[in-house]
Structure formats: C-alpha cells, structure tokens
Amino acid sequence: MYPNLKLQLWKSGMRQNRLALLLGIHETLLSKIVNGFREPDSEVRSRIARILASDAEWLFARETVTPVNADERV
C-alpha cells in the first residue's frame, strides 16, 4: 500500500476514478496501484505525481513519510 498516495488523493479531493480518467488507465488498475498490489512504471509514477502536484518518491514510499516544511528546518 502507498499511504502517502492515498493521503494526497484525499487532501486533493480527487477521486480515484477521476485520476484514472486523467491518466488514461482503468479504475481497477489504479486501485491496484494505490493499494500496493501493482507496481506502476516510472512514467505512470511521474504522471500521478504531476497531477497530484507531489513528489513521486514521497507518493510511492511504502511507509508514511511526513514532508518537511522548509520553514520548520533547524
């Protein structure tokens, strides 16, 4: 499972069926990607990241990673 991807989908208010439509893939395939049953290729990762305005590496981390705000760095 990709918890950061699920989180970003929720935060953006975008439903999986809308994202699948924008990506040009079937909703079932996207669901398998989001839930970690299918590994997306680098092009699909990049496109998802671009649509969700997020970093692909963060989105596809297997564990939740809290992004660091530049203002909060010490």
Residue frames as a rotation matrix with the C-alpha (Angstrom) as fourth column:
MET 1
0.584 0.812 0.000 0.00
0.812 -0.584 0.000 0.00
0.000 0.000 -1.000 0.00
TYR 2
-0.529 -0.680 0.508 1.10
0.665 -0.704 -0.250 3.55
0.527 0.206 0.824 -0.66
PRO 3
0.071 0.628 -0.775 -0.28
0.964 -0.242 -0.108 5.54
-0.256 -0.739 -0.623 2.30
ASN 4
-0.545 -0.315 -0.777 1.14
0.210 -0.949 0.237 8.84
-0.812 -0.034 0.583 1.04
LEU 5
-0.961 0.257 0.103 -0.61
0.078 -0.105 0.991 8.39
0.266 0.961 0.081 -2.30
LYS 6
-0.167 0.944 -0.285 -3.89
0.875 0.275 0.399 7.72
0.455 -0.182 -0.872 -0.51
LEU 7
-0.067 0.069 -0.995 -3.31
0.761 -0.642 -0.096 10.75
-0.645 -0.764 -0.009 1.72
GLN 8
-0.842 -0.327 -0.430 -2.57
0.011 -0.807 0.591 13.03
-0.540 0.493 0.683 -1.23
LEU 9
-0.710 0.679 0.184 -5.66
0.414 0.192 0.890 11.82
0.569 0.708 -0.418 -3.10
TRP 10
0.103 0.773 -0.627 -7.75
0.990 -0.016 0.142 12.63
0.099 -0.635 -0.766 -0.03
LYS 11
-0.247 -0.278 -0.928 -6.10
0.532 -0.840 0.110 16.02
-0.810 -0.467 0.355 0.51
SER 12
-0.979 -0.167 -0.116 -6.58
-0.009 -0.532 0.847 16.98
-0.203 0.830 0.519 -3.13
GLY 13
-0.190 0.981 -0.026 -10.22
-0.483 -0.117 -0.868 15.95
-0.855 -0.152 0.497 -3.09
MET 14
-0.235 0.044 -0.971 -9.65
-0.955 0.175 0.239 13.92
0.180 0.984 0.001 -6.24
ARG 15
0.557 0.486 0.673 -11.41
-0.561 0.818 -0.126 10.59
-0.612 -0.308 0.729 -6.54
GLN 16
-0.340 -0.738 0.582 -9.60
-0.076 0.639 0.766 7.58
-0.937 0.216 -0.274 -7.91
ASN 17
0.240 0.480 0.844 -11.96
0.790 0.408 -0.457 7.33
-0.563 0.777 -0.282 -10.89
ARG 18
0.971 0.067 -0.231 -11.12
-0.047 -0.889 -0.456 10.92
-0.236 0.453 -0.860 -11.90
LEU 19
0.162 -0.985 -0.062 -7.38
-0.679 -0.156 0.718 10.30
-0.717 -0.074 -0.694 -11.57
ALA 20
-0.240 -0.192 0.952 -7.69
0.365 0.890 0.272 7.11
-0.899 0.413 -0.143 -13.63
LEU 21
0.714 0.570 0.407 -9.53
0.610 -0.221 -0.761 9.06
-0.343 0.792 -0.506 -16.33
LEU 22
0.820 -0.454 -0.348 -6.81
-0.487 -0.873 -0.011 11.74
-0.299 0.178 -0.937 -16.39
LEU 23
-0.153 -0.930 0.335 -4.13
-0.562 0.361 0.744 9.04
-0.813 -0.075 -0.578 -16.60
GLY 24
0.107 0.287 -0.952 -5.96
-0.973 0.226 -0.041 7.11
0.204 0.931 0.304 -19.31
ILE 25
-0.866 -0.348 -0.360 -5.94
-0.261 0.927 -0.269 3.87
0.427 -0.139 -0.893 -17.32
HIS 26
0.008 0.906 -0.424 -8.73
0.145 0.418 0.897 1.68
0.989 -0.069 -0.128 -15.97
GLU 27
0.335 0.230 0.914 -10.02
-0.772 -0.489 0.406 2.41
0.540 -0.841 0.014 -12.47
THR 28
0.998 0.047 -0.049 -9.27
-0.016 0.867 0.497 -1.17
0.066 -0.496 0.866 -11.41
LEU 29
0.320 -0.947 0.013 -5.61
0.686 0.223 -0.693 -0.80
0.653 0.231 0.721 -12.37
LEU 30
-0.153 -0.359 0.921 -5.32
-0.297 -0.872 -0.390 2.46
0.943 -0.333 0.027 -10.43
SER 31
0.705 0.476 0.526 -6.94
-0.647 0.128 0.752 0.85
0.290 -0.870 0.398 -7.40
LYS 32
0.860 -0.446 -0.247 -4.37
0.472 0.880 0.053 -1.96
0.194 -0.162 0.968 -7.54
ILE 33
-0.055 -0.898 0.437 -1.58
0.433 -0.415 -0.800 0.63
0.899 0.145 0.412 -7.71
VAL 34
0.068 0.152 0.986 -2.94
-0.621 -0.767 0.161 2.68
0.781 -0.624 0.043 -4.80
ASN 35
0.806 0.359 0.470 -3.38
-0.591 0.456 0.665 -0.43
0.025 -0.814 0.580 -2.66
GLY 36
0.009 -0.967 0.255 0.08
-0.912 0.096 0.399 -1.77
-0.410 -0.236 -0.881 -3.47
PHE 37
0.410 0.201 0.890 -0.97
0.012 0.974 -0.226 -4.81
-0.912 0.104 0.397 -5.50
ARG 38
0.689 -0.204 0.696 0.52
0.723 0.132 -0.678 -3.46
0.047 0.970 0.238 -8.72
GLU 39
-0.042 -0.806 -0.590 3.81
0.551 -0.511 0.659 -1.62
-0.833 -0.298 0.466 -9.20
PRO 40
0.910 0.401 -0.104 3.47
0.151 -0.555 -0.818 1.38
-0.386 0.729 -0.565 -11.55
ASP 41
0.221 -0.859 0.462 6.21
0.961 0.109 -0.256 2.07
0.169 0.500 0.849 -14.07
SER 42
-0.538 -0.572 -0.619 8.22
0.710 -0.704 0.033 5.28
-0.455 -0.422 0.784 -13.83
GLU 43
-0.863 0.260 0.434 6.09
0.165 -0.667 0.726 7.09
0.478 0.698 0.533 -16.42
VAL 44
0.160 0.976 -0.150 2.85
0.455 0.061 0.888 6.41
0.876 -0.211 -0.434 -14.54
ARG 45
0.106 -0.210 -0.972 4.51
0.984 -0.119 0.133 7.44
-0.143 -0.971 0.194 -11.26
SER 46
-0.853 -0.508 -0.119 5.63
0.475 -0.850 0.225 10.71
-0.215 0.136 0.967 -12.81
ARG 47
-0.599 0.693 0.401 2.23
0.123 -0.416 0.901 11.42
0.792 0.589 0.164 -14.29
ILE 48
0.350 0.710 -0.611 0.45
0.747 0.182 0.640 10.72
0.565 -0.680 -0.467 -10.99
ALA 49
-0.195 -0.524 -0.829 2.91
0.904 -0.423 0.055 12.97
-0.379 -0.739 0.557 -9.15
ARG 50
-0.951 -0.160 0.265 2.43
0.274 -0.835 0.478 15.75
0.145 0.527 0.838 -11.68
ILE 51
-0.201 0.962 0.186 -1.38
0.251 -0.133 0.959 15.56
0.947 0.240 -0.215 -11.49
LEU 52
0.613 0.455 -0.646 -1.34
0.690 0.091 0.718 15.50
0.385 -0.886 -0.259 -7.67
ALA 53
0.527 -0.485 0.698 1.40
-0.294 -0.875 -0.385 18.19
0.797 -0.002 -0.604 -7.50
SER 54
0.839 -0.257 0.479 3.58
-0.414 0.268 0.870 15.96
-0.352 -0.928 0.119 -5.31
ASP 55
-0.180 -0.967 -0.178 6.97
-0.977 0.154 0.149 14.33
-0.116 0.201 -0.973 -5.26
ALA 56
0.415 0.359 -0.836 6.85
-0.603 0.797 0.043 10.86
0.681 0.486 0.548 -6.84
GLU 57
-0.521 -0.685 -0.509 9.37
-0.025 0.608 -0.793 9.40
0.853 -0.401 -0.334 -4.38
TRP 58
-0.865 0.265 0.426 7.25
-0.486 -0.234 -0.842 10.58
-0.123 -0.935 0.332 -1.43
LEU 59
0.062 0.978 -0.201 3.98
-0.997 0.069 0.026 9.42
0.039 0.199 0.979 -3.01
PHE 60
0.583 0.178 -0.793 5.28
-0.428 0.897 -0.113 5.91
0.691 0.405 0.599 -3.61
ALA 61
-0.635 -0.681 0.365 7.03
-0.657 0.227 -0.719 5.34
0.407 -0.696 -0.592 -0.29
ARG 62
-0.308 0.506 -0.805 5.72
0.235 0.861 0.451 2.17
0.922 -0.050 -0.384 1.34
GLU 63
-0.189 0.228 -0.955 5.55
0.981 0.007 -0.193 3.86
-0.037 -0.974 -0.226 4.74
THR 64
0.807 0.529 0.262 4.08
0.527 -0.846 0.085 7.24
0.266 0.070 -0.961 5.60
VAL 65
-0.350 -0.926 -0.142 6.73
0.935 -0.335 -0.120 9.92
0.064 -0.175 0.983 5.50
THR 66
0.603 0.548 -0.579 5.98
0.618 -0.780 -0.094 13.36
-0.504 -0.301 -0.810 6.89
PRO 67
0.318 -0.500 0.805 7.17
0.725 -0.419 -0.547 16.01
0.611 0.758 0.229 4.45
VAL 68
-0.190 -0.484 -0.854 9.47
0.884 -0.462 0.065 18.61
-0.426 -0.743 0.516 5.99
ASN 69
0.857 0.459 0.236 8.35
0.511 -0.817 -0.267 22.20
0.070 0.349 -0.934 5.65
ALA 70
0.056 -0.904 0.424 11.29
0.648 -0.290 -0.704 24.41
0.760 0.314 0.569 4.69
ASP 71
0.176 0.091 0.980 10.23
-0.417 -0.895 0.158 26.94
0.892 -0.437 -0.120 7.37
GLU 72
0.910 0.272 0.312 10.45
-0.395 0.346 0.851 24.30
0.124 -0.898 0.422 10.11
ARG 73
0.549 -0.772 -0.321 14.04
0.524 0.617 -0.587 23.21
0.651 0.155 0.743 9.42
VAL 74
0.886 -0.293 -0.359 16.59
0.242 -0.368 0.898 23.94
-0.395 -0.882 -0.255 12.10
